[in-house]
Amino acid sequence: MKRWITLWLVVLLCLTACSAAPAQPMAENTDVMPEEAQAENEAPKAPEEPSTPDERTVLCLGGLDAQHGLDGIGAFVSAFNQQSSQYRVELVDYCEISDSWEQGEMKLNTELMASSGPDMLFFNAMNVMFRDGSRCLSPLPYIGRGILMDMTPLLEADPETDAEDILIWDALMEYGGLYLMTSQFYVDTVMCSQATYETYAPWTIETYLQLEASLEEGQMMMYTMSPCMYLAEVCGRYIRSAMDLTEASCDFDNPEFISLLRAATKIKSYDSTITDGENLRAGDGSFKHASLRVAQGELIGVWETPWSASDIAFDRVTGEEAEPAYIGWPTADGSSGSDVVPLTAVGICSNTEQTQGCWEFVSFLLKHPNLSGPHYSTPAYRPRLKASLKAQQTINSKLNPQESDLEIMIQLSESCQNLTYYDKAILNIILEEADAMFDGNATAEEVARRVQDRASLYMMEQYG
């Protein structure tokens, strides 16, 4: 897992929804940044009060806990409003105008169902560290109910933007249309050696188990892996293919899902307490960095969340210059097991009367400088990649990320076919029903049938 920045993200995203905004994280070193990097890193100052009434068309952007965290959207709203002569975005945080997160979500949904809600919706980043979806407004119900607009025609009509300009286009098109746009992202994946990648990528559950069975004494598969982690990561990803958002239906009672459940009983657990920061205890009691253990063959894979080329450089440097590879989590069909985590995801509501104005904001979001810092995430807009690398080379001078590191980050991002959003309620159903299987009180077939029954009812209630 990535160093302090990922651990900081865990703590941050676990805070209560209406907590005070946290301070911005420090850079990796105290090197003085050049004026270009400073300008890109600074959030725009709030505009002065106009002396005349603001007659611009108001666009309402709704969200929950939208001002807090690394994926806060407020800085983008302020920057857009300063430069737009025709539109002004008004950010409505339903958490702040309600007594709790749950009440805010209910108020937002009530307005949307009554066609009196916002013009756009902001979706918080999925907390990949806990996989429970807490404090995360998922776009799935809004896509399934037709509340979000497919922005593909707007992109095609825009002479200044093309699908090829968007680095994570395949992941954004996961739901069959462009329902979300983001300015920046990071990736949820598994890092391994080049030798492991060349032999096993893309890997399935079967090849994962075969590799684990062939390990020699002193080797470890993944120090975070356990049957529960397996269910969260592997079955969590399977949920997306099992759900039909438009038909409000699902399919879990099938041989493929049953085989995934059976594999969960074979997955070995590894002691995740033998860590000291990002170092792992070796056989002699000393600590060695995970990247080095991977490079030396002692550890097969390690769960990571690379944010940028700097993180690729970190793995390379701590692995004594062994070029890292990113294989992702094993999947049922061998498809990509790496996912994009969007940090500033925005969608346009289908019933808005200001489609063009909303698209101007969405396009601005895509192209605007990374307000949370170029060293914290990767731009979704390709033309910004090299400028971001240049800023990272100054900020992270000790790592000095190279173009080869950026190229690995680009290839990893392009390989992603999915975003990290999934239905947390269905995952909880799977985890609950699987307990009986682990206790020896139910077969995989029985668990699959129970999951199917409960998930089908849930789908009709939430998506029908």
C-alpha positions in Angstrom: 0.0 0.0 0.0 1.2 3.5 -0.8 3.0 5.4 1.8 1.8 8.2 4.1 -0.5 9.9 1.5 -2.7 6.7 1.3 -2.8 6.4 5.0 -3.7 10.1 5.3 -6.5 9.4 2.9 -7.8 6.6 5.0 -8.1 8.8 8.1 -9.6 11.6 6.1 -12.3 9.6 4.4 -13.3 8.0 7.7 -14.2 11.4 9.3 -17.8 12.2 9.9 -19.6 13.7 6.9 -20.1 17.1 8.4 -16.7 17.6 10.1 -14.5 20.6 9.6 -12.4 20.8 6.5 -9.0 19.2 7.0 -5.7 20.9 6.4 -3.9 20.3 3.1 -1.1 17.7 3.2 2.5 18.6 3.0 4.7 17.8 0.0 7.2 15.0 0.3 10.0 17.4 0.9 10.5 21.1 1.6 12.1 22.1 -1.7 11.0 25.5 -2.9 8.5 25.1 -5.7 8.9 27.2 -8.9 6.4 29.9 -9.6 4.6 27.6 -12.2 4.1 24.8 -9.7 3.0 27.3 -7.0 0.5 28.9 -9.3 -0.9 25.5 -10.2 -1.0 24.3 -6.6 -2.8 27.4 -5.2 -6.6 27.5 -5.1 -8.0 30.7 -6.6 -9.0 33.5 -4.2 -12.6 34.2 -3.8 -13.9 36.9 -6.1 -14.7 40.3 -4.6 -18.3 41.2 -4.1 -19.6 42.8 -7.4 -20.8 46.3 -7.3 -23.7 45.5 -9.6 -26.1 42.6 -9.5 -24.8 39.3 -10.9 -27.1 38.5 -13.8 -25.3 35.4 -14.9 -27.3 32.2 -15.3 -27.1 30.1 -12.1 -26.1 26.4 -12.4 -26.8 24.4 -9.2 -24.2 21.7 -8.3 -25.5 19.4 -5.6 -23.5 17.0 -3.4 -22.8 15.7 0.0 -19.8 16.7 2.1 -18.6 18.4 -1.1 -16.2 20.9 0.4 -14.1 18.4 2.4 -11.2 16.1 1.5 -8.9 15.8 -1.5 -11.9 15.5 -3.8 -13.5 18.8 -2.6 -15.1 20.5 -5.6 -15.3 24.0 -4.1 -12.0 25.3 -5.6 -13.1 24.3 -9.1 -16.4 26.1 -8.6 -14.7 29.3 -7.5 -12.2 29.2 -10.4 -15.0 28.6 -12.9 -17.1 31.5 -11.6 -14.1 33.9 -11.8 -13.6 33.3 -15.5 -17.2 32.7 -16.8 -19.2 35.8 -18.0 -22.4 33.8 -18.7 -22.7 31.2 -15.9 -22.3 31.0 -12.2 -22.1 27.7 -10.4 -23.8 27.5 -7.0 -22.6 24.6 -4.8 -25.3 23.2 -2.6 -23.9 20.8 0.0 -26.9 18.8 1.2 -24.9 17.6 4.2 -24.5 21.2 5.5 -28.2 22.0 5.2 -29.3 18.8 6.9 -28.7 17.3 10.3 -26.9 14.2 9.0 -25.5 12.6 5.9 -28.5 10.3 5.7 -31.0 13.2 5.9 -29.0 15.1 3.3 -29.1 12.2 0.9 -32.8 11.8 1.5 -33.4 15.5 0.8 -31.4 15.4 -2.4 -33.2 12.3 -3.7 -36.6 13.8 -2.9 -35.8 16.9 -4.9 -34.4 14.9 -7.8 -37.5 12.7 -7.9 -39.7 15.8 -7.9 -37.6 17.3 -10.8 -36.7 20.2 -8.6 -33.1 19.2 -7.8 -29.8 20.5 -9.0 -28.5 20.8 -12.5 -25.4 18.7 -11.7 -24.3 16.2 -9.1 -20.9 15.8 -7.5 -19.8 12.3 -6.4 -17.3 11.7 -3.7 -14.4 9.4 -4.3 -15.0 5.8 -3.2 -13.0 5.0 0.0 -11.0 2.1 -1.4 -9.3 1.5 1.9 -12.5 0.2 3.6 -14.7 -0.9 0.7 -17.9 -0.1 2.6 -18.8 2.9 0.5 -19.5 5.0 3.6 -19.9 8.7 3.1 -19.8 8.1 -0.7 -22.6 9.2 -3.0 -22.6 6.5 -5.6 -23.8 7.4 -9.2 -25.2 3.9 -9.8 -28.8 4.6 -8.7 -28.9 7.9 -10.6 -27.6 6.2 -13.8 -30.1 3.3 -13.4 -33.1 5.7 -12.9 -32.1 7.9 -15.8 -31.4 10.9 -13.6 -27.9 11.4 -15.1 -27.4 12.4 -18.7 -25.1 10.6 -21.2 -22.7 13.4 -22.0 -21.2 11.7 -25.1 -23.2 13.8 -27.6 -22.0 17.0 -25.8 -18.4 15.8 -26.1 -18.9 15.0 -29.8 -20.3 18.5 -30.4 -17.4 20.2 -28.6 -14.8 21.2 -31.2 -12.2 21.8 -28.5 -12.4 18.4 -26.8 -12.1 14.8 -28.0 -12.4 11.4 -26.4 -8.8 10.8 -27.2 -7.9 13.7 -24.9 -9.3 11.8 -21.9 -6.8 9.3 -20.4 -9.3 7.2 -18.6 -12.0 7.1 -21.3 -12.6 3.4 -21.1 -13.2 3.5 -17.4 -15.5 6.5 -17.7 -17.5 4.6 -20.3 -18.1 1.6 -18.0 -21.8 2.2 -17.9 -22.3 2.4 -21.6 -22.2 6.2 -21.7 -20.3 9.2 -20.4 -22.2 9.8 -17.2 -19.3 11.2 -15.2 -16.3 13.5 -15.8 -13.4 14.1 -13.5 -10.3 16.3 -13.3 -8.0 13.9 -11.6 -7.8 10.3 -10.3 -5.6 7.6 -8.9 -5.7 3.8 -9.5 -6.6 0.9 -7.2 -4.3 -2.0 -8.2 -1.8 -4.7 -7.1 1.9 -4.2 -7.8 4.1 -7.2 -8.7 7.4 -8.0 -10.4 7.9 -7.9 -14.1 8.5 -11.6 -14.1 5.1 -12.3 -12.4 3.3 -9.9 -14.7 4.8 -11.5 -17.9 3.9 -15.0 -16.7 0.4 -14.5 -15.2 -1.2 -11.3 -16.5 -4.0 -11.0 -16.9 -4.7 -13.4 -14.1 -7.8 -15.3 -13.1 -8.8 -16.7 -9.7 -7.5 -20.1 -11.0 -4.1 -18.9 -11.9 -3.9 -17.0 -8.6 -4.5 -20.2 -6.6 -2.1 -22.1 -8.8 0.6 -19.5 -8.1 -0.1 -19.5 -4.4 0.1 -23.3 -4.3 3.6 -23.2 -5.9 5.2 -20.8 -3.5 8.3 -21.9 -1.8 9.2 -21.6 1.9 9.8 -18.0 2.8 7.6 -16.6 0.0 4.3 -14.9 0.6 1.5 -14.1 -1.8 0.0 -10.8 -0.5 0.4 -9.7 3.1 -3.0 -8.1 3.1 -4.9 -11.0 1.6 -7.5 -13.0 3.5 -10.9 -14.6 2.6 -12.7 -11.5 3.6 -10.3 -9.2 1.6 -10.8 -11.6 -1.4 -14.6 -11.3 -1.2 -14.4 -7.5 -1.0 -12.0 -7.1 -3.9 -12.9 -9.9 -6.2 -16.6 -10.3 -5.6 -17.0 -6.6 -5.2 -15.8 -6.2 -8.8 -18.0 -9.1 -9.9 -21.1 -7.2 -8.7 -20.7 -4.8 -11.6 -21.2 -7.4 -14.2 -24.0 -9.1 -12.2 -26.1 -6.0 -12.0 -28.4 -4.7 -14.8 -29.1 -1.1 -13.9 -31.7 -0.5 -16.6 -33.7 -3.6 -15.8 -33.2 -3.4 -12.0 -32.2 -7.1 -12.0 -29.1 -9.1 -11.1 -27.6 -12.6 -11.6 -25.7 -14.3 -8.9 -27.1 -17.8 -9.0 -24.7 -19.0 -11.7 -21.6 -21.3 -12.0 -19.2 -18.4 -12.3 -20.2 -16.7 -9.1 -20.4 -20.1 -7.3 -16.8 -20.8 -8.4 -15.7 -17.4 -6.9 -17.4 -18.3 -3.6 -15.7 -21.7 -3.6 -12.3 -20.1 -4.2 -12.8 -17.9 -1.1 -12.5 -21.0 1.1 -9.1 -21.8 -0.5 -7.6 -18.3 -0.2 -4.8 -18.2 2.4 -4.6 -15.5 5.0 -1.4 -13.6 5.6 -0.4 -11.7 8.7 -1.0 -8.0 8.0 0.4 -6.9 11.4 4.0 -7.6 10.4 4.4 -4.2 8.9 6.3 -1.1 10.1 4.9 1.7 8.0 5.5 0.4 4.5 8.2 -2.1 5.5 7.6 -5.8 6.0 9.5 -7.9 8.6 11.8 -10.4 7.0 12.7 -13.8 8.3 15.5 -12.5 10.4 13.3 -9.9 12.1 14.6 -7.0 10.2 12.3 -4.8 8.1 12.4 -4.5 4.3 10.3 -2.3 2.0 7.5 -4.1 0.2 8.8 -3.0 -3.2 12.2 -4.5 -2.5 10.6 -7.8 -1.3 8.6 -7.9 -4.5 11.7 -7.3 -6.6 13.6 -10.0 -4.7 10.8 -12.6 -5.1 9.9 -12.8 -1.4 6.5 -11.2 -1.9 4.4 -11.8 -5.0 2.0 -8.9 -4.8 1.2 -5.8 -2.8 -2.0 -3.8 -2.8 -1.2 -0.3 -4.0 -3.0 2.9 -5.0 -0.6 4.8 -7.3 -1.6 8.5 -7.6 1.0 9.6 -10.1 4.3 9.1 -11.8 5.9 9.9 -8.4 4.4 6.8 -6.9 5.8 4.7 -9.8 9.2 6.2 -9.1 8.8 5.5 -5.4 8.3 1.8 -6.2 11.2 1.8 -8.6 13.6 3.5 -6.2 12.7 1.5 -3.1 12.9 -1.6 -5.2 16.5 -0.8 -6.0 15.7 0.3 -9.5 13.7 -2.8 -10.4 10.9 -1.6 -12.8 7.6 -2.4 -11.1 4.6 -3.9 -12.8 0.9 -3.5 -11.9 -1.2 -6.7 -12.4 -4.3 -5.7 -10.5 -6.6 -8.0 -8.5 -7.4 -11.4 -10.0 -10.8 -11.5 -11.8 -13.3 -14.2 -12.8 -12.6 -13.8 -16.5 -9.1 -12.4 -16.5 -10.2 -8.9 -17.3 -8.4 -5.9 -15.8 -8.3 -6.0 -12.0 -7.2 -2.3 -11.7 -9.8 0.4 -11.2 -9.8 4.2 -11.6 -10.7 6.2 -8.5 -12.1 9.6 -9.7 -11.5 12.4 -7.2 -13.7 15.1 -8.7 -16.5 13.3 -10.5 -19.4 15.4 -11.8 -22.5 14.4 -13.8 -25.2 16.4 -15.5 -28.8 15.8 -14.5 -31.1 14.8 -17.4 -33.9 17.3 -16.5 -31.7 20.4 -16.4 -32.6 23.3 -18.7 -29.0 24.5 -18.8 -27.3 21.7 -20.6 -24.8 23.8 -22.4 -23.8 25.7 -19.3 -23.4 22.5 -17.4 -21.2 21.1 -20.2 -19.0 24.3 -20.0 -18.4 23.6 -16.3 -17.7 19.9 -16.9 -15.3 20.7 -19.7 -13.6 23.3 -17.4 -13.3 20.7 -14.7 -11.6 18.3 -17.1 -9.1 20.9 -18.3 -8.4 23.1 -15.3 -5.1 22.8 -13.4 -5.1 20.3 -10.7 -6.1 22.4 -7.7 -5.3 19.6 -5.1 -1.7 19.5 -6.3 -0.1 17.8 -9.4 1.9 15.5 -7.1 -1.2 14.0 -5.5 -3.0 12.6 -8.5 -2.9 12.2 -12.2 -4.7 14.5 -14.6 -7.5 12.9 -16.6 -6.8 15.4 -19.5 -3.9 14.1 -21.6 -2.5 17.5 -22.6 -1.8 18.2 -18.9 0.3 15.1 -18.3 3.8 16.4 -19.1 3.3 19.7 -17.2 2.2 17.6 -14.3 5.3 15.5 -14.5 7.5 18.6 -14.6 5.9 19.9 -11.4 6.3 16.5 -9.8 10.0 16.5 -10.6 10.4 19.7 -8.7 8.2 18.8 -5.8 9.5 15.3 -5.5 13.2 16.0 -6.3 14.5 13.1 -4.2 12.5 10.6 -6.3 12.9 12.6 -9.5 10.1 10.8 -11.5 11.1 10.1 -15.1 9.1 10.0 -18.3 9.4 6.2 -18.1 7.5 6.4 -14.8 4.8 8.5 -16.4 4.5 6.1 -19.2 3.9 3.2 -16.8 1.2 5.3 -15.1 -0.4 6.1 -18.4 -0.4 2.4 -19.5 -1.9 1.4 -16.1 -4.6 4.0 -16.4 -5.5 3.1 -19.9 -5.8 -0.6 -19.0 -8.5 0.2 -16.4 -12.0 -0.7 -17.6 -13.9 0.3 -14.5 -14.4 3.0 -11.9 -14.4 2.0 -8.2 -18.1 2.7 -7.7 -20.2 -0.4 -6.8 -23.3 -1.1 -4.8 -22.2 -1.4 -1.2 -25.5 -2.9 0.0 -25.1 -5.9 -2.3 -21.5 -6.4 -1.2 -22.7 -6.5 2.4 -25.2 -9.1 1.4 -22.5 -11.3 -0.1 -20.2 -10.8 3.0 -23.1 -11.7 5.4 -24.2 -14.8 3.5 -20.6 -16.0 3.0 -20.1 -16.2 6.8 -22.3 -19.3 6.9 -20.1 -20.9 4.2 -16.9 -20.1 6.1 -18.5 -21.7 9.3 -19.3 -24.8 7.4 -23.1 -24.2 7.6 -23.8 -23.6 3.9 -22.4 -24.6 0.6 -21.4 -22.1 -2.1 -24.5 -23.0 -4.1 -26.7 -22.2 -1.1 -24.9 -18.9 -0.6 -25.4 -18.0 -4.2 -29.1 -18.7 -4.0 -29.5 -16.6 -0.9 -27.5 -13.7 -2.4 -29.6 -13.9 -5.5 -32.9 -13.7 -3.5 -31.8 -10.8 -1.3 -30.1 -8.9 -4.1 -33.0 -9.2 -6.5 -35.4 -7.7 -3.9 -32.9 -4.9 -3.2 -32.5 -4.2 -6.9 -36.3 -3.8 -7.4 -36.5 -1.5 -4.4 -33.5 0.7 -5.3 -33.4 0.7 -9.1 -36.9 -0.3 -10.2 
